[in-house]
Amino acid sequence: MRRYLILLLLTCSAILGKAAPQTDSPATSVVPDSVQMLVDSLIRELQEVKLQELTMRDKLDASGQTAYEDSVRKVQQQQRIDSLRRITPGVPLVVEGDTLLYIYASLGGEDAVHRVESAIRKITNVGKSLRPVADSLHIFESDYTADIMCGEMVLLRVSDLDGLWSGLSRSELAELQKDILSKEIQKLQSQYGMQAKLHGFGWALFLIVVQIIFFLLTVWFIRRLRHRILWDAGGKIKPLVIKDYELLSIQQVKRILLFLTRVLQVVLVIFQLIISLPLLFSIFPETEKFTWNMINYVWEPLRDMAIAIFYYIPNLVRIIVVIWAVRLMLRGLRHLTDAIASGSLKFDRFYQDWAEPTYQIIRIFIITFTLVVIWPWLPGSDTGIFKGVSIFVAALFSLGSTTTVGNLISGIIITYMRPFIVGDYVRIGEREGEVVEKNAFITRLKDIKGNLITVPNNSILSQQTVNYTAALRHGEGSIVHSDFTFTYKVPRATIESYLLEGASRCSLLMKEPKPFVLVTALEDFYTRYEINGYTKETDRLFEVYSEMHKHIIDVFLEHDLDPTSSHFVKMEEINKKL
């Protein structure tokens, strides 16, 4: 431009030189005003061009400096990025479990984490939409970013700094990421799109129909089974008999079987639901997580149980070995106890009736020691809950079983004191009868009328016990006695002879040793006599006393004596008064 202006100025000067008139005065020349104005205008334009040239030169110098500085800055940024790449993992952009790419740099006011969260949300919404949009992705280039867009929605912005992190230019990185996002959106649409939904609804409808059919078959099967149980045409249902004892009748067995059919129906329905519901939820990706939750509800406990059982096998083997050894030991003790109880094996000063309680005591000690040994091997024995329950049971036992423990200890003392054995006729306090049962806690008596009397062992030690049968074991009889009173006017010898005569008539009294009479007291108005006799019928003492009293009364009446009062009365006087 400047060259054109200079050329134009020179041309105008030449034209002006030719057009000037010749005068005699060489020092003066006359130039028209119009030409002069044109020249001045051209000179001003030339000056403006020079000024613009200077301005443009300054701008070129500044832009060159800026470009240089930018290149230096980019090199420095690249060096810093290369040094940070080894220690900066980047934020992964993960959609539905797929890691698509990594974002390292911030953009504007968003850091890498927020950029990833925003991109995931937008990609998920686009991919799960019912209309296909994967082919509508494009890149919009702006001054500072390259935007990956779907329609009017910006899915992800790519900056120059992102390109530096990836070692690519901004445009190249945007193209690469656009292809990745497009494939992921296509994948999401294949799972969540309209076609996938139609296929899912079809499979769900088919599964529901199949499940209804299985339900109906289950109901039909249970009804047929219940009908066969109720009618039992073949008579296949039998009563439950154990050793000639009918434990359950046919009707009771049928009721139990009908109840079991109901349980079977519930189990079958639950089993079908456990299979069908996970399949139904797994059809749609939105509900697939419920499938795994439902499977985990069943699988995880079973898996944990299987793992616990597997790791518990060594301790289980130890427990089995210990229990097996203890069972052998108890079996040997049982055999020894039976031999002592039957009398085939005897020990000095060890009675046969001691064999069973001694075995039970030793058995309790062995079982307790075994429990102490295997306690650390029990599952959960070291947990706080197990210890808390153990302490609670121990406290409950100690607080609520004081009487029980007292009866147990009293039973052990009674066993080894041997005040009586089963079969003895005894008197315990005011209770009298034959001992029919004696265990660690109670003793049962059967009185003369056939009533069973239960006496706690703890109360036996605090009361007087009379054993009428103990003398029989040594070949002696037990003494029975009865008191009678008569006035001093009747000779003692006469009363004694009458009492002995009545006792001699009693068939339940022993003839040898002979009955005898004791004068037990001398009262103010009468003498107290006691007739004593020996008998071996200790389990019939009431009959012995009854027979002895009958014969004594008969003897008194035969000799005109009235034993109903303490004074001597002639029967003749009684008859005269009558």
Secondary structure, 3 states (H helix, E strand, C coil): CHHHHHHHHHHHHHHHHHHCCCCCCCCCCCCCHHHHHHHHHHHHHHHHHHHHHHHHHHHHHHHHHHHHHHHHHHHHHHHHHHHHHCCCCCEEEEECCEEEEEECCCECCECHHHHHHHHHHHHHHHHCCCCCCHHHEEEEECCCEEEEEECCEEEEEEEHHHHHHHCCCHHHHHHHHHHHHHHHHHHHHHHHCHHHHHHHHHHHHHHHHHHHHHHHHHHHHHHHHHHHHHHCCCCCCCCEEECCEEEECHHHHHHHHHHHHHHHHHHHHHHHHHHHHHHHHHCCHHHHHHHHHHHHHHHHHHHHHHHHHHHHHHHHHHHHHHHHHHHHHHHHHHHHHHHHHHCCCCECCECHHHHHHHHHHHHHHHHHHHHHHHHHHCCCCCCHHHHHHHHHHHHHHHHHCHHHHHHHHHHHHHHHHCCCCCCCEEEECCEEEEEEEECCCEEEEECCCCCEEEEEHHHHCCCCEEECCHHHHHCCCEEEEEEEEEECCCCHHHHHHHHHHHHHCCCCCCCCCCCEEEEEEECCCEEEEEEEEEECCHHHHHHHHHHHHHHHHHHHHHCCECCCCCCCCEHHHHHHHC
